[in-house]
Amino acid sequence: PVCLFTCLFTCLSVYLSVYLSVYLFVCLPVFVFTCLFTCLFTCLFTCLSVYLSLCLPVCLPVCLPVCLFTCLSVYLSVYLPVYLFVCLPVCLPACLPVCLFTCLFTCLFTCLFTCLSVTCLSVYLFVCLPVCLPVCLFTCLFTCLSVYLSLGLPVCRSSSDPLGQEVLWALGAGCRNISSLQVAPAHPCQQPTRFGNRCLQTIGRCWPHIRSLSVGGAGCGTQGLVALVRSCSDLQILELERVTDLGLQVATDLCDAGLKSLETLILTHSPVSGQAILHFHSVCENIRSIVVEVSVADYFEEPDTEESRHLFGEILTTLKVLQQRPGLFDVLTVKAEGFC
């Protein structure tokens, strides 16, 4: 028992002395260093991930203006006394324009930099832009349309959907200074009567000082034309396109209602009579040009028959004779489509 106990005690002492020496001076430092390095790296990576994903978008827009304001305050607290009591009395006469430009540029740059921060840019992209963009586009288009129409350029003529009274009211509400308007329906038209007397009356109410006008269509009657001429007393150029009736009675009614300032009368594919042309020329004192452009289909429903062409030839001969009369030679121009 004594020998066995002594042997075991000796072996245990040697083992512990060797193991503890190796563990304490080799393994333990390596283990501790490894654990500390792993822990620090993990914590740093976690903190950076949380900071970059959460704190940075929130803190940067708040901290940036505070930092700028602090720097500006310190800068001004040091710079202003020196500037006010030393530089300003000496340099003010020469440096005032330069200082104003520098301050303005600095202010604009600071405002621009602040507005381009993460929060402002996000608010602008996701809040302001969807709201303001349609309004700005509509305003821009409406302004361009107003300028386009105020320059007297023609409105687009559609054969499938000609202008109606509602569109004319909308144009009249936003474009009050139109001086020239071309709104006669295109030919052939799917809705030939949509542009009618009510449209003519609307034009007279919206633009009483219009100077050049082109209207027409199967829906334009004597009542609408008379109302238009009575309202637009400054009319200088008038084009009537494809008006169904332009006889002597219609010419008399139009001249009685107005046309005192008329200088140019254009009758395009409107069945006008020679007596009506004579009446226009005799009553409208300022008239300088009458242009008549007609075809067989303007006078007859069956233009391909021999009788229709013969009768149209007589009408055309009458207009040519009128063209040779004194006073009308330099005024009247006759154009016949598809007829020699």
PyMOL commands that set and color helices and strands:
alter all, ss='L'
color gray80, all
select helices_A, chain A and resi 2-115+118-150+165-174+197-206+222-231+248-257+274-283+296-298+306-323
alter helices_A, ss='H'
color red, helices_A
select strands_A, chain A and resi 180-182+212-216+237-241+264-268+289-295+332-337
alter strands_A, ss='S'
color yellow, strands_A
deselect
rebuild
show_as cartoon
